[in-house]
Amino acid sequence: MIHNPKKANPYGLRRFVKNLRFILIEKRGYDFAWGCPLEVDDPRYPVVGVDKRFEMHRELTFADEGGETHKVIVSCLAATWKAAGMILMPVPDDLIGAAFCSDKYRNHLLKKNKFMNQFLAPITPIT
């Protein structure tokens, strides 16, 4: 459980996500790491300020490998993790979650599962 007891800090979160990805993917050598954002408030972790984490940010519709369409609600919390540098994609625990994947595993997913193109856009270098 990742919880920040202080006021929200978008730049700090982005830095944390970047460091977390580096540690898990680059340093430890994992190919895939994911988490599912909370969907309900947990009284053990109070929020400082206005709590909009569980409000609907948008709906996401995607087709799986069998062509079946799924519609999921992306909460503001999930959108925050995406904005901080994670990928919203299908994960083993749920229909959608926030994840990191190595370049090798990204290529593997794109070759094996064509439907992953919806989530893993080609990486374009920043110039």
MDTraj code that builds the backbone (N, CA, C; nanometers):
import mdtraj as md
import numpy as np

residues = "MET ILE HIS ASN PRO LYS LYS ALA ASN PRO TYR GLY LEU ARG ARG PHE VAL LYS ASN LEU ARG PHE ILE LEU ILE GLU LYS ARG GLY TYR ASP PHE ALA TRP GLY CYS PRO LEU GLU VAL ASP ASP PRO ARG TYR PRO VAL VAL GLY VAL ASP LYS ARG PHE GLU MET HIS ARG GLU LEU THR PHE ALA ASP GLU GLY GLY GLU THR HIS LYS VAL ILE VAL SER CYS LEU ALA ALA THR TRP LYS ALA ALA GLY MET ILE LEU MET PRO VAL PRO ASP ASP LEU ILE GLY ALA ALA PHE CYS SER ASP LYS TYR ARG ASN HIS LEU LEU LYS LYS ASN LYS PHE MET ASN GLN PHE LEU ALA PRO ILE THR PRO ILE THR".split()
xyz = np.array([
    [0.0858, -0.1174, 0.0000],
    [0.0000, 0.0000, 0.0000],
    [0.0896, 0.1226, 0.0000],
    [0.0754, 0.2060, -0.1020],
    [0.1500, 0.3312, -0.1082],
    [0.0558, 0.4411, -0.0609],
    [0.0960, 0.5113, 0.0423],
    [0.0123, 0.6165, 0.0994],
    [0.0983, 0.7358, 0.1361],
    [0.0571, 0.8526, 0.0937],
    [0.1258, 0.9761, 0.1272],
    [0.0441, 1.0485, 0.2328],
    [0.0937, 1.0582, 0.3572],
    [0.0161, 1.1233, 0.4633],
    [0.0161, 1.2762, 0.4524],
    [0.0958, 1.3297, 0.3618],
    [0.1062, 1.4743, 0.3472],
    [0.0162, 1.5240, 0.2346],
    [0.0216, 1.6538, 0.2108],
    [-0.0544, 1.7147, 0.1016],
    [-0.0022, 1.6602, -0.0320],
    [-0.0915, 1.6500, -0.1295],
    [-0.0540, 1.5973, -0.2612],
    [0.0600, 1.6783, -0.3220],
    [0.1538, 1.6081, -0.3834],
    [0.2680, 1.6707, -0.4477],
    [0.2897, 1.6013, -0.5822],
    [0.2321, 1.6553, -0.6914],
    [0.2426, 1.5890, -0.8223],
    [0.3861, 1.5644, -0.8680],
    [0.4749, 1.6611, -0.8442],
    [0.6140, 1.6428, -0.8868],
    [0.6827, 1.5358, -0.8034],
    [0.6517, 1.5322, -0.6749],
    [0.7066, 1.4284, -0.5881],
    [0.6563, 1.2909, -0.6279],
    [0.5287, 1.2802, -0.6657],
    [0.4728, 1.1523, -0.7093],
    [0.5394, 1.1067, -0.8382],
    [0.5567, 1.1982, -0.9317],
    [0.6212, 1.1638, -1.0593],
    [0.7645, 1.1148, -1.0344],
    [0.8351, 1.1822, -0.9450],
    [0.9722, 1.1425, -0.9104],
    [0.9716, 1.0047, -0.8440],
    [0.8757, 0.9813, -0.7534],
    [0.8631, 0.8528, -0.6866],
    [0.8366, 0.7409, -0.7872],
    [0.7451, 0.7629, -0.8812],
    [0.7123, 0.6615, -0.9824],
    [0.8333, 0.6337, -1.0708],
    [0.9052, 0.7363, -1.1080],
    [1.0257, 0.7182, -1.1900],
    [1.1290, 0.6346, -1.1155],
    [1.1490, 0.6654, -0.9869],
    [1.2450, 0.5889, -0.9057],
    [1.1978, 0.4456, -0.8838],
    [1.0683, 0.4280, -0.8599],
    [1.0127, 0.2943, -0.8405],
    [1.0321, 0.2094, -0.9654],
    [1.0054, 0.2673, -1.0818],
    [1.0251, 0.1943, -1.2079],
    [1.1726, 0.1566, -1.2242],
    [1.2617, 0.2495, -1.1964],
    [1.4047, 0.2223, -1.2088],
    [1.4452, 0.1060, -1.1187],
    [1.4004, 0.1094, -0.9934],
    [1.4371, 0.0041, -0.8982],
    [1.3814, -0.1315, -0.9429],
    [1.2521, -0.1369, -0.9774],
    [1.1885, -0.2645, -1.0105],
    [1.2315, -0.3193, -1.1465],
    [1.2337, -0.2353, -1.2475],
    [1.2576, -0.2826, -1.3845],
    [1.4063, -0.2837, -1.4187],
    [1.4712, -0.1720, -1.3984],
    [1.6116, -0.1613, -1.4396],
    [1.7072, -0.2287, -1.3406],
    [1.6926, -0.1978, -1.2134],
    [1.7885, -0.2462, -1.1135],
    [1.7630, -0.3919, -1.0728],
    [1.6382, -0.4260, -1.0406],
    [1.6051, -0.5616, -0.9951],
    [1.5785, -0.6575, -1.1106],
    [1.5538, -0.6064, -1.2307],
    [1.5389, -0.6918, -1.3476],
    [1.4011, -0.7515, -1.3691],
    [1.2985, -0.6985, -1.3006],
    [1.1630, -0.7472, -1.3255],
    [1.1186, -0.7028, -1.4645],
    [1.0385, -0.7858, -1.5298],
    [0.9834, -0.7481, -1.6602],
    [0.8492, -0.6786, -1.6463],
    [0.7760, -0.7077, -1.5381],
    [0.6403, -0.6559, -1.5250],
    [0.6079, -0.6354, -1.3774],
    [0.5557, -0.5208, -1.3441],
    [0.5120, -0.4912, -1.2072],
    [0.3829, -0.4122, -1.2169],
    [0.2865, -0.4433, -1.1308],
    [0.1587, -0.3748, -1.1391],
    [0.0970, -0.3579, -1.0016],
    [-0.0036, -0.2738, -0.9976],
    [-0.0827, -0.2526, -0.8778],
    [-0.2207, -0.2067, -0.9190],
    [-0.3178, -0.2301, -0.8346],
    [-0.4545, -0.1881, -0.8623],
    [-0.4898, -0.0738, -0.7677],
    [-0.5214, 0.0434, -0.8228],
    [-0.5574, 0.1563, -0.7364],
    [-0.6810, 0.1244, -0.6522],
    [-0.6834, 0.1748, -0.5302],
    [-0.7991, 0.1565, -0.4448],
    [-0.9258, 0.2025, -0.5154],
    [-1.0341, 0.1347, -0.4861],
    [-1.1620, 0.1741, -0.5453],
    [-1.2569, 0.2312, -0.4407],
    [-1.2255, 0.2116, -0.3134],
    [-1.3077, 0.2662, -0.2054],
    [-1.2155, 0.3278, -0.1008],
    [-1.2703, 0.4212, -0.0253],
    [-1.1932, 0.4881, 0.0779],
    [-1.1577, 0.3906, 0.1892],
    [-1.0390, 0.4014, 0.2426],
    [-0.9950, 0.3175, 0.3522],
    [-0.9756, 0.4071, 0.4747],
    [-1.0550, 0.3883, 0.5783],
    [-1.0465, 0.4778, 0.6947],
    [-0.9104, 0.4759, 0.7646],
    [-0.8295, 0.3755, 0.7396],
    [-0.6958, 0.3705, 0.8007],
    [-0.6015, 0.4733, 0.7397],
    [-0.6371, 0.5245, 0.6204],
    [-0.5512, 0.6186, 0.5497],
    [-0.6279, 0.7463, 0.5197],
    [-0.6344, 0.8383, 0.6169],
    [-0.7101, 0.9616, 0.5952],
    [-0.6443, 1.0490, 0.4880],
    [-0.7263, 1.1315, 0.4258],
    [-0.6805, 1.2188, 0.3188],
    [-0.6732, 1.3611, 0.3707],
    [-0.5660, 1.4307, 0.3364],
    [-0.5514, 1.5707, 0.3718],
    [-0.6116, 1.6513, 0.2567],
    [-0.7145, 1.7276, 0.2834],
    [-0.7778, 1.8087, 0.1789],
    [-0.8996, 1.7392, 0.1211],
    [-0.9378, 1.7819, 0.0009],
    [-1.0564, 1.7292, -0.0665],
    [-1.0234, 1.5932, -0.1285],
    [-1.1104, 1.4967, -0.1073],
    [-1.0870, 1.3613, -0.1580],
    [-1.1723, 1.3347, -0.2817],
    [-1.1073, 1.3346, -0.3977],
    [-1.1773, 1.3059, -0.5228],
    [-1.1208, 1.1804, -0.5891],
    [-1.0422, 1.1028, -0.5121],
    [-0.9735, 0.9872, -0.5700],
    [-1.0660, 0.8880, -0.6361],
    [-1.1853, 0.8687, -0.5805],
    [-1.2718, 0.7606, -0.6266],
    [-1.3798, 0.8076, -0.7231],
    [-1.3761, 0.9343, -0.7591],
    [-1.4707, 0.9842, -0.8584],
    [-1.4287, 0.9326, -0.9958],
    [-1.5265, 0.9214, -1.0848],
    [-1.4979, 0.8732, -1.2196],
    [-1.4227, 0.9803, -1.2981],
    [-1.3089, 0.9423, -1.3523],
    [-1.2315, 1.0316, -1.4381],
    [-1.2801, 1.0168, -1.5829],
    [-1.2943, 0.8900, -1.6262],
    [-1.3472, 0.8602, -1.7601],
    [-1.3791, 0.7126, -1.7696],
    [-1.4444, 0.6741, -1.8766],
    [-1.4691, 0.5334, -1.9049],
    [-1.3692, 0.4892, -2.0111],
    [-1.3230, 0.3687, -1.9982],
    [-1.2280, 0.3122, -2.0935],
    [-1.2897, 0.1856, -2.1512],
    [-1.2988, 0.1804, -2.2820],
    [-1.3524, 0.0628, -2.3501],
    [-1.2392, -0.0004, -2.4293],
    [-1.2237, -0.1316, -2.4139],
    [-1.1206, -0.2018, -2.4898],
    [-1.1701, -0.3407, -2.5266],
    [-1.1102, -0.3955, -2.6300],
    [-1.1427, -0.5309, -2.6749],
    [-1.0303, -0.6238, -2.6331],
    [-1.0657, -0.7419, -2.5805],
    [-0.9634, -0.8379, -2.5403],
    [-0.9226, -0.9229, -2.6602],
    [-0.8355, -1.0228, -2.6343],
    [-0.7842, -1.1059, -2.7446],
    [-0.8934, -1.1856, -2.8148],
    [-1.0039, -1.2106, -2.7475],
    [-1.1161, -1.2830, -2.8080],
    [-1.2133, -1.1918, -2.8808],
    [-1.1868, -1.0616, -2.8782],
    [-1.2741, -0.9660, -2.9439],
    [-1.3880, -0.9173, -2.8553],
    [-1.3941, -0.9681, -2.7319],
    [-1.4984, -0.9255, -2.6390],
    [-1.4668, -0.7853, -2.5867],
    [-1.5677, -0.6999, -2.5846],
    [-1.5500, -0.5626, -2.5406],
    [-1.5722, -0.5508, -2.3906],
    [-1.4834, -0.4770, -2.3256],
    [-1.4934, -0.4518, -2.1814],
    [-1.4973, -0.3012, -2.1594],
    [-1.5807, -0.2601, -2.0665],
    [-1.5873, -0.1189, -2.0294],
    [-1.5523, -0.1090, -1.8818],
    [-1.4522, -0.0280, -1.8523],
    [-1.4101, -0.0090, -1.7141],
    [-1.4114, 0.1401, -1.6815],
    [-1.4320, 0.1689, -1.5557],
    [-1.4285, 0.3071, -1.5097],
    [-1.2880, 0.3358, -1.4587],
    [-1.2303, 0.4430, -1.5082],
    [-1.0988, 0.4872, -1.4637],
    [-1.1226, 0.5956, -1.3597],
    [-1.0831, 0.5674, -1.2366],
    [-1.1010, 0.6637, -1.1281],
    [-0.9969, 0.7745, -1.1391],
    [-1.0181, 0.8793, -1.0655],
    [-0.9196, 0.9880, -1.0612],
    [-0.7859, 0.9381, -1.0064],
    [-0.7914, 0.8419, -0.9138],
    [-0.6690, 0.7854, -0.8578],
    [-0.5908, 0.7088, -0.9646],
    [-0.6592, 0.6271, -1.0440],
    [-0.5928, 0.5541, -1.1524],
    [-0.5365, 0.6516, -1.2551],
    [-0.6109, 0.7575, -1.2853],
    [-0.5629, 0.8580, -1.3803],
    [-0.4401, 0.9304, -1.3260],
    [-0.4340, 0.9473, -1.1954],
    [-0.3172, 1.0101, -1.1331],
    [-0.1932, 0.9234, -1.1511],
    [-0.2084, 0.7916, -1.1286],
    [-0.0945, 0.7007, -1.1485],
    [-0.0501, 0.7015, -1.2936],
    [-0.1443, 0.7084, -1.3863],
    [-0.1093, 0.7156, -1.5292],
    [-0.0338, 0.8449, -1.5591],
    [-0.0845, 0.9563, -1.5085],
    [-0.0191, 1.0849, -1.5309],
    [0.1209, 1.0886, -1.4690],
    [0.1411, 1.0099, -1.3643],
    [0.2716, 1.0060, -1.2975],
    [0.3720, 0.9183, -1.3714],
    [0.3275, 0.8440, -1.4731],
    [0.4219, 0.7669, -1.5532],
    [0.3953, 0.6182, -1.5630],
    [0.2856, 0.5704, -1.5066],
    [0.2536, 0.4279, -1.5170],
    [0.1624, 0.4050, -1.6375],
    [0.1432, 0.2803, -1.6751],
    [0.0581, 0.2434, -1.7881],
    [-0.0697, 0.1826, -1.7333],
    [-0.1848, 0.2292, -1.7797],
    [-0.3109, 0.1638, -1.7451],
    [-0.3335, 0.0533, -1.8464],
    [-0.3419, -0.0699, -1.7975],
    [-0.3536, -0.1850, -1.8865],
    [-0.4137, -0.3025, -1.8107],
    [-0.4571, -0.4069, -1.8818],
    [-0.5063, -0.5270, -1.8116],
    [-0.3937, -0.5883, -1.7284],
    [-0.4272, -0.6266, -1.6061],
    [-0.3302, -0.6889, -1.5158],
    [-0.3910, -0.8173, -1.4603],
    [-0.3095, -0.9081, -1.4087],
    [-0.3630, -1.0358, -1.3594],
    [-0.4688, -1.0237, -1.2504],
    [-0.4629, -0.9207, -1.1664],
    [-0.5574, -0.9079, -1.0560],
    [-0.6925, -0.8499, -1.0952],
    [-0.6996, -0.7795, -1.2073],
    [-0.8209, -0.7056, -1.2397],
    [-0.8253, -0.6794, -1.3895],
    [-0.9345, -0.6190, -1.4325],
    [-0.9442, -0.5828, -1.5736],
    [-0.8435, -0.4756, -1.6106],
    [-0.8208, -0.3824, -1.5190],
    [-0.7295, -0.2723, -1.5500],
    [-0.6524, -0.2348, -1.4239],
    [-0.5282, -0.1995, -1.4415],
    [-0.4450, -0.1585, -1.3292],
    [-0.3324, -0.0705, -1.3789],
    [-0.2541, -0.0180, -1.2869],
    [-0.1387, 0.0643, -1.3209],
    [-0.0158, -0.0248, -1.3205],
    [0.0663, -0.0141, -1.4246],
    [0.1770, -0.1092, -1.4387],
    [0.3022, -0.0444, -1.4972],
    [0.4118, -0.1164, -1.4811],
    [0.5383, -0.0891, -1.5489],
    [0.5721, -0.2151, -1.6266],
    [0.6391, -0.2005, -1.7395],
    [0.6943, -0.3193, -1.8052],
    [0.8243, -0.2815, -1.8738],
    [0.9133, -0.3780, -1.8808],
    [1.0418, -0.3558, -1.9466],
    [1.0185, -0.3472, -2.0971],
    [1.1161, -0.2935, -2.1679],
    [1.1048, -0.2838, -2.3141],
    [1.0950, -0.4232, -2.3757],
    [1.1710, -0.5184, -2.3208],
    [1.1674, -0.6562, -2.3709],
    [1.0278, -0.7162, -2.3547],
    [0.9694, -0.6968, -2.2371],
    [0.8359, -0.7521, -2.2114],
    [0.7301, -0.6782, -2.2916],
    [0.7470, -0.5478, -2.3110],
    [0.6555, -0.4697, -2.3947],
    [0.6526, -0.5284, -2.5362],
    [0.7698, -0.5533, -2.5922],
    [0.7770, -0.6114, -2.7267],
    [0.7132, -0.7499, -2.7307],
    [0.7367, -0.8291, -2.6258],
    [0.6765, -0.9619, -2.6162],
    [0.5238, -0.9516, -2.6150],
    [0.4707, -0.8611, -2.5337],
    [0.3251, -0.8439, -2.5265],
    [0.2670, -0.7997, -2.6603],
    [0.3351, -0.7089, -2.7270],
    [0.2843, -0.6592, -2.8550],
    [0.2859, -0.7671, -2.9633],
    [0.3851, -0.8565, -2.9591],
    [0.3905, -0.9666, -3.0562],
    [0.2866, -1.0738, -3.0247],
    [0.2759, -1.1105, -2.8966],
    [0.1890, -1.2202, -2.8552],
    [0.0415, -1.1814, -2.8526],
    [0.0115, -1.0613, -2.8070],
    [-0.1266, -1.0164, -2.7892],
    [-0.1485, -0.8863, -2.8664],
    [-0.2030, -0.8970, -2.9844],
    [-0.2240, -0.7787, -3.0677],
    [-0.3136, -0.6757, -3.0005],
    [-0.4035, -0.7212, -2.9121],
    [-0.4934, -0.6273, -2.8460],
    [-0.4191, -0.5334, -2.7507],
    [-0.2952, -0.5651, -2.7158],
    [-0.2181, -0.4801, -2.6251],
    [-0.1760, -0.3488, -2.6908],
    [-0.1901, -0.3399, -2.8241],
    [-0.1615, -0.2137, -2.8936],
    [-0.2469, -0.1002, -2.8384],
    [-0.3635, -0.1342, -2.7848],
    [-0.4532, -0.0329, -2.7280],
    [-0.3918, 0.0343, -2.6056],
    [-0.3021, -0.0346, -2.5385],
    [-0.2459, 0.0142, -2.4127],
    [-0.0993, 0.0531, -2.4239],
    [-0.0262, -0.0172, -2.5069],
    [0.1185, 0.0033, -2.5172],
    [0.1521, 0.0741, -2.6468],
    [0.1288, 0.2010, -2.6499],
    [0.1607, 0.2792, -2.7691],
    [0.3115, 0.2731, -2.7932],
    [0.3525, 0.2827, -2.9170],
    [0.4976, 0.2817, -2.9443],
    [0.5689, 0.3924, -2.8676],
    [0.6870, 0.3615, -2.8202],
    [0.7660, 0.4604, -2.7469],
    [0.8324, 0.5521, -2.8484],
    [0.8099, 0.6804, -2.8342],
    [0.8750, 0.7774, -2.9216],
    [0.9748, 0.8550, -2.8381],
    [1.0993, 0.8643, -2.8862],
    [1.1995, 0.9362, -2.8076],
    [1.1675, 1.0845, -2.7991],
    [1.1981, 1.1437, -2.6855],
    [1.1778, 1.2878, -2.6663],
    [1.2975, 1.3591, -2.7237],
    [1.2704, 1.4535, -2.8118],
    [1.3809, 1.5287, -2.8746],
    [1.3808, 1.6723, -2.8324],
])
top = md.Topology()
chain = top.add_chain()
for i, resn in enumerate(residues, 1):
    res = top.add_residue(resn, chain, resSeq=i)
    for name in ("N", "CA", "C"):
        top.add_atom(name, md.element.get_by_symbol(name[0]), res)
traj = md.Trajectory(xyz[None], top)
